[in-house]
Amino acid sequence: MVKKRLIPCLDVRDGRTVKGIQFEGLRDAGDPVALAARYAHEGADELVFLDITATNQRRQPLTELVRDVARVLDIPFTVGGGISTVADVEALLLSGADKVSINSAALARPAFISDLARRFGSQCVVVAVDARLVEGEWQVMTRAGTTPTGRQAVDWCRTAADLGAGEFLLTSMSHDGTKAGFALELTRAVSDAVSVPVIASGGAGQPSDFTAVFEAGGADAALAASIFHFNETALPALKQYLHAAGIAVRL
Amino acid sequence: MEIAVVDYKGGNVQSVLFALERLGAQAVLTADPEVLRRADKVLFPGEGEASSAMQALREAGLDLVLPTLTQPFLGICLGMQLLGTHSEENDTPMLGLLPFQVQRFVPDTAHKVPHMGWNNLQAMRGPLLAGLTEADHVYFVHSYYAPVGPYTIAQAAHPGPFSAAVQHENFYGVQFHTEKSGPVGTRILANFLAL
C-alpha cells in the first residue's frame, strides 16, 4: 500500500531558509541545500521548496538554487513561489524540480491549472491553497496570504481538481507556525471532496499531531517546517513513532 | 561507458541526469539516432500525457529507432508505459515492444488517483532488481498502469496488483521513479548500469 508521506518544507527568501508564525516574523533556519540533503538522508519522503517572497515582489523563483538542491536530492522535489506562466514551470522542471506548486496565479486564472496539466501532466501540478478560518468559514487567501479571494476552500479545491490539479498543498493560515496541531476538519473536508492526494500543512507541533492529521484528517501527506528545522522533532524518531502508532510510513 | 538519455522534449529529464551524475556516470541527453544506437545503455524517462509523448517521438523519428535498439534500455514511468501496445490515455497506440495495454486506475475512498507516493515492491525477479527486498519502497506518481503479465518482474498494489517493473529481452521498464526513490532507486539504477 502507498505510505503516508512526511514532507519538510523550506520557505526560502533571498537564498536562505526562513520560518515565521502565521506567515510573519521570519527567522533564519539555514542553508537550503544543506537542509535538503540532511532531510533526504534522514528519511524525508519528499521536499517542498517555497520561494515565499516571489509573488509579492513579482520575481521568478531562484532557478539556480533549485538546481543546487535538485543535484543533491534523491527524493521528489516540489517548487513553488511566484509561478505564473508555462515558461516558469518549464524552467523549474529543467532545473530539476519534479512538481510545481501554484497558488495566486491559479486563483487569478483557473485555466492556468489545465494549461499546465495538459502540457506537463497532472502529476506535476500541485495546487497550494492558503485558507483562513473567518467566522466559521475556511476562506481562500491569495498573494502569500495577504488578500482574501471570496472563495471557500472546499469549493476551490473541487474546481481545481476538475481542472487537472494532481495534488493539493492545503495550509491553514490559522494554524501555521502555532504548533497547536493541524486543521483536522478542513483537511478532512478537502480530502473527502477530491480524489487526488492532499498534503496537510500548518500547525505541526508534536508527533501526535501527525497521527491525528493522517487518521482524523484523512491526509495523504503532512508538511512541516519549524519542528524539523529547529531540531525539535527529528524525522527518524517521528517515523518510528508513527509506525508504532499503526500509521503506514516508509521506514 | 556511454549512457544516452532520450530527449523527446517531454519528460523531466534533469532529475535522471542528476541521479546518474550522483552515481558518477556521464550521460548525454540526445535524440540523435546514431548516438542512441552506439550508446552502451539507453534511458528513457517519461512524464506527461501518452498521446503527446507518442507524437513527440514520431516527430523526432524515435518511434522507429527505439524498437531497433539492442543494448539495455530502461523506460521510466511513462517511458515504461510507452513500451506497451496501447494506452487508455486518449486511446493512444504505443510502441508495441511488450504485449500490455495501459489502463486507468479507478479511485475509491481509500485509493486516490494519481497513485502518488512510496509503495513497496513485491515478487521481484531478475538482475535489475537484484538485492531488493519486499520491505523496500520506491516512489510512484501515475494515474495509468500496466496489468501484471508474463513480462512483469516486480509488482506493487493500489489496491490490486499492477506491473511495477517489466522486461522483454533488452527492454526494461519501471513504473516508479528510480531517480527519486532514495538509496533503493540508486541501487536499481546501478543494477541497470551493470547489466
Interface residues (C-beta under 8 A of the other chain):
Chain A: M1 V2 K3 K4 R5 A40 D45 A70 R71 L73 D74 I75 P76 F77 L93 L94 S95 G96 A97 D98 R118 R119 F120 G121 S122 Q123 C124 G166 E167 D192 S195 V196 P197 D220 A221 R250
Chain B: N12 Q14 S15 F18 A19 E21 R22 E47 G48 E49 L78 P107 T109 H111 K112 V113 P114 H115 M116 G117 W118 N119 H137 Y139 F140 V141 H142 S143 A157 H158 P159 H177 E179 K180 S181 G182 P183 G185 T186
